Amino acid sequence: MTTEQLIEQIKIKKSFLAIGLDVDLNKIPPHLLDTEDPIFEFNKAIIDATHHLCVSYKPNTAFYEAYGLKGWKSLEKTINYLNENYPEIFTIADAKRGDIGNTSTMYAKAFLEDLAFDSVTVAPYMGKDSVEPFLTFKNKHTILLALTSNQGAFDFQTKTIEGKEVYKQVLETSKTWENSEQLMYVVGATKAEYLTDIRKIIPNSFLLVPGVGAQGGSLQDVCRYGMTANVGLLINSSRGIIYASNGTDFAEAAAKNAKMLQQDMETILNSK
């Protein structure tokens, strides 16, 4: 999917919501545990109930890898279901990969070619030659971890080296990499006060923003400081939507919570 196609979907749906499909078998409705593939059945129901309210789904691959081959099969079935039934949806493999040379190439092939995700999250710590292999895939996006929403982000990302914070150095350096126009960036909603400086460095890039809702981030603050003329934001919500109910009405409850976020987004878009 191209950036232009994503922007068009945001305009059509009046939404820039990404829903995180972080499936924990200990949290899904018990009645699904009797099905052949509880993870896929849960995802399918959530997707069918919410696809008109969001522009993206983001499975965190750890929640699938934890269940071994069965979990990986569930992930494969989920992305295939999305690509076949809702091809307009922007898909994110939240895998946080990043290794040198051939290894990164193989990670990229796994998620962008074999599973056919539109994008994958990548850690920048190993630098240029760990990220550029992901950027060689046409109409695919690499979402670089820039300033994350966890408390440990302050351990390294905001440290100052030679007068500049590390996360700013990551942003500036990444712009020099080949095919950098295919980069997006992860910026946590709990770091909204940093967005003004971030936008000075990457004024037009899309930001994937986790942390709204359960982690305490403010949608209004993120939009105030981070929104561009083309929106430039994907706001992720996981637990607050997919675990809205543990009963047989879980999909309807998820849709209700997603609708509330979408309506807030529509209000913000209409006020632009």
LINLINFEN-V11205 format. One record per residue. N is the residue number from 0. RES is the residue in one small letter. SS is DSSP state (a for helix, b for strand, c for the rest). Layout:
((N/RES/SS) (N/RES/SS))
This chain:
((0/m/c) (1/t/c) (2/t/a) (3/e/a) (4/q/a) (5/l/a) (6/i/a) (7/e/a) (8/q/a) (9/i/a) (10/k/a) (11/i/a) (12/k/a) (13/k/c) (14/s/c) (15/f/c) (16/l/b) (17/a/b) (18/i/b) (19/g/b) (20/l/c) (21/d/c) (22/v/c) (23/d/c) (24/l/c) (25/n/c) (26/k/c) (27/i/c) (28/p/c) (29/p/a) (30/h/a) (31/l/a) (32/l/a) (33/d/a) (34/t/c) (35/e/c) (36/d/c) (37/p/a) (38/i/a) (39/f/a) (40/e/a) (41/f/a) (42/n/a) (43/k/a) (44/a/a) (45/i/a) (46/i/a) (47/d/a) (48/a/a) (49/t/a) (50/h/c) (51/h/c) (52/l/c) (53/c/c) (54/v/c) (55/s/b) (56/y/b) (57/k/b) (58/p/b) (59/n/b) (60/t/c) (61/a/a) (62/f/a) (63/y/a) (64/e/a) (65/a/c) (66/y/c) (67/g/a) (68/l/a) (69/k/a) (70/g/a) (71/w/a) (72/k/a) (73/s/a) (74/l/a) (75/e/a) (76/k/a) (77/t/a) (78/i/a) (79/n/a) (80/y/a) (81/l/a) (82/n/a) (83/e/a) (84/n/a) (85/y/c) (86/p/c) (87/e/c) (88/i/c) (89/f/b) (90/t/b) (91/i/b) (92/a/b) (93/d/b) (94/a/b) (95/k/b) (96/r/b) (97/g/c) (98/d/c) (99/i/c) (100/g/a) (101/n/a) (102/t/a) (103/s/a) (104/t/a) (105/m/a) (106/y/a) (107/a/a) (108/k/a) (109/a/a) (110/f/a) (111/l/a) (112/e/a) (113/d/a) (114/l/c) (115/a/c) (116/f/c) (117/d/c) (118/s/b) (119/v/b) (120/t/b) (121/v/b) (122/a/c) (123/p/c) (124/y/c) (125/m/c) (126/g/c) (127/k/a) (128/d/a) (129/s/a) (130/v/a) (131/e/a) (132/p/a) (133/f/a) (134/l/a) (135/t/a) (136/f/c) (137/k/c) (138/n/c) (139/k/c) (140/h/b) (141/t/b) (142/i/b) (143/l/b) (144/l/b) (145/a/b) (146/l/b) (147/t/c) (148/s/c) (149/n/c) (150/q/c) (151/g/c) (152/a/a) (153/f/a) (154/d/a) (155/f/a) (156/q/c) (157/t/c) (158/k/c) (159/t/b) (160/i/b) (161/e/c) (162/g/c) (163/k/b) (164/e/b) (165/v/a) (166/y/a) (167/k/a) (168/q/a) (169/v/a) (170/l/a) (171/e/a) (172/t/a) (173/s/a) (174/k/c) (175/t/c) (176/w/c) (177/e/c) (178/n/c) (179/s/a) (180/e/a) (181/q/a) (182/l/b) (183/m/b) (184/y/b) (185/v/b) (186/v/b) (187/g/c) (188/a/a) (189/t/a) (190/k/a) (191/a/a) (192/e/a) (193/y/a) (194/l/a) (195/t/a) (196/d/a) (197/i/a) (198/r/a) (199/k/a) (200/i/a) (201/i/c) (202/p/c) (203/n/c) (204/s/c) (205/f/c) (206/l/b) (207/l/b) (208/v/b) (209/p/c) (210/g/c) (211/v/b) (212/g/c) (213/a/c) (214/q/c) (215/g/c) (216/g/b) (217/s/c) (218/l/a) (219/q/a) (220/d/a) (221/v/a) (222/c/a) (223/r/a) (224/y/a) (225/g/a) (226/m/c) (227/t/b) (228/a/c) (229/n/c) (230/v/b) (231/g/c) (232/l/b) (233/l/b) (234/i/b) (235/n/b) (236/s/b) (237/s/c) (238/r/a) (239/g/a) (240/i/a) (241/i/a) (242/y/c) (243/a/c) (244/s/c) (245/n/c) (246/g/c) (247/t/c) (248/d/c) (249/f/a) (250/a/a) (251/e/a) (252/a/a) (253/a/a) (254/a/a) (255/k/a) (256/n/a) (257/a/a) (258/k/a) (259/m/a) (260/l/a) (261/q/a) (262/q/a) (263/d/a) (264/m/a) (265/e/a) (266/t/a) (267/i/a) (268/l/a) (269/n/a) (270/s/c) (271/k/c))
